[in-house]
Structures are given as C-alpha cells and as structure tokens.
C-alpha cells in the first residue's frame, strides 16, 4: 500500500493570521487560522483521507475499522498532531487532568507538549 495523505483541519485562533497558511502552503486556509490539525481522530474534527483506497474516510473511521493499518488494536488514538503558527501572544489555556475530565464524561485529561521549529525574537 502507498502512503495515505489526509486533509489538514484549519483551526481559528485569536492569535492566528496567515503564518500557518504561508509556512505550510495550505492555500485553502483563510485569515485567522492559528493551527492546523494534521492528524486528529476527535469526534468533532477528524482528518479526511485524500488517497485511494480510503479516499473520503476519516482518520477516526480508519482507526476504528482498519486496525491492520496501525498495529495497535483496542487502543485509543495516541495523539493530535497540530501545527501551530501564533502571530500574537498565545491565549491562556486550561486543560483538565484525568480525574476532572472523567467528571465531565471524557476518558482522559489532556496531555500536551509543544515543539517550536522556529521563533522570532
């Protein structure tokens, strides 16, 4: 099987403008996009496959229905890969731990790590 390509999901942010669009060449992204979810299986936002034989299927559908592609049966999808391009000060973000997330009906809290490829002074 060949490599599968997925459509990135544009995510607006108060600190986003055009950097993500320009840096990554996402010509269909509009003004105000602060990040691109490149790999996500979130219920409300899962990337759509652009390659055959799975064209039109979401990454979530592939994770649930085609475990042979991943080799991790029964596990939750491990990450969201998000490309971030802030052009203003970042907003304050609060992420629940596992105990608080469970009270809200979610299976896990939010783990997060950022790796900056480039930054202006």
VENWO-V446433 format. One record per helix or strand. SS is the DSSP state (~ for helix, > for strand). FROM is the first residue (numbers start at 1). TO is the last residue. Records with the same first field share a line. If there is no record, write none. Layout:
SS = FROM-TO / FROM-TO
This chain:
> = 6-7 / 9-17 / 33-39 / 41-42 / 45-46 / 48-49 / 58-58 / 81-84
~ = 19-24 / 59-65 / 67-69 / 98-103
